[in-house]
Amino acid sequence: MTHLLDTSAFLAYFLREEGGERVAALFESEGTEVAFPALGVVEFWARLKALGADEAFESEWELHRALFVAVTVADEAVAERAIAIRRATPERLPTIDSVIAATASVQDLVLVHRDPHFRGIPERYLRQIDLAERLPS
């Protein structure tokens, strides 16, 4: 695996929002293997529910699950890294996002996201692609 998608990145792709085309390019890039966190599956369901499309979750997840080489889970090493990341990050970092970042960190994956709170994580813990950043022209 080379990359881990945060839920925000997957939703950009799924909802065809800004940054979604960069996620599509990752899926199509030779040599790139994209994983998704198990906690992201729950967040994806919650977003569909908020959009009034709860009944579509199973079919949409089944269809899109094939895009990922793995669905990652958190273990004790991830929990310990999440605590370290939260301690080292001066800005507020939601617990679920700290676990997702720690999963990428422990597995040496590039985290792909569009959430500003990931930007405060020190580089020593996390390699990241922020879809909200503009690419050089």
N, C-alpha and C positions, 0 to 999 in steps of 0.2 A: 504494500500500500504506500501511496505517496502523499495523499491529501485526505483531510477530514472536513466534511462540510458541516458548518454550523447550520442550525435550522433556518436562520435568516438568509443564508445563501441558497439553501434548497427552496425556500419560499420565493426568492427572487426568480429562480428558474421556473418553478411550478406556476407562479402567477404572472409570469412574463413581465416582471418589473425590472427596473434598472439594475444592472449587474448580472441578470439572468443569462445574457448572452456569453458572458465570461465563464459561467458555470457550464453552459452547454459546450463551450470550447474545451474545458477540462475533460468532460465526459468523452469527447471525440478525440482527444489528444493521445497519440500512440505513446505507450510507456507510462501513462498516468493511470493510477489506480485509485479510485475515490471510495472512501468509506463514509458511513453515516453513524452517528452515535445513537444508541438505544434511547437515550433521553430525548433525542430529536424526534423520534417516532411519536412520543407522547406529545411533544410540542406541536408537531404537524397536525395530529388529531385535534388538539385544542384550537389551532388556528382555523381548521375547517369547521369546527363546531361554532366558533365565533362568527364565521361567514355564513352560518346557516346551512352548511353542507356536511353535517356530521354523518349522514347516511352514505356519503360517497367515500368515506375514509378507507374502508377495506378494499374497494376496487381500485382506488387511486394508489394506495400504498402497494398493493400487489403489482400493479402496472409499473410503478416507479422503482420498486425494490430491486429490479434487475439492473438498474444503473450502478449499483454499489457492489464492490467486491466483498464487503463485509458490513455488518452492523456491530459496532464496537460496544463493549460493556466496561463498566468501571469496576476496578478491584481495589484492594487496599493500597497498592502503589499509587494508583490514580487519586485516591482520597488524600493520601499524604501530599502528593504534588499539588492538588487543589488548595490545600491549606497553605502550602508554601507560596503559591501564586497569589492567593488572596492577601497574605501578609506583605508581599512585595509590591502589590498594586495599590497605589495611593487613592485611586478613584474607586467608587462603588462598583463591585463586580458581583452580579447575581450568582447565587450558589450553583444553579444548574449550569450556567455558563462557565463558572470556574471548573466544574467537573468536565465539561466538554473540552475546555482549553487544556486541562491536565491530561485528558485522554490523548489529545494530539501530542502533547509534550512527551509523555511517557513512551508513546509509540513512535516518536520522531517523525510525525506527520506535519505537513503544512496545514494550518487551520484556515479555511476559507469562510469569510463572514462579511457582514455589512453592519455590524453593531459597534457603535463608538466606544463602548466600555472595554472592548478587547484591546484597544489601542494603548491603554496604560500598562499592559502586561510587559514587564521587562523582556528584552530580546533574548536574554540568557535562558528564559523559560519556553519561549514560543516563537516559531517561525509562522508568519501569517500573511495572508492576502486579504486586504480590506477592499471589498467590492465598492465601497463608497468613495474610495480614492480615485481620482481621475488618472487615467493612463497618460503617459507623455505623448504629445502629438508628434 
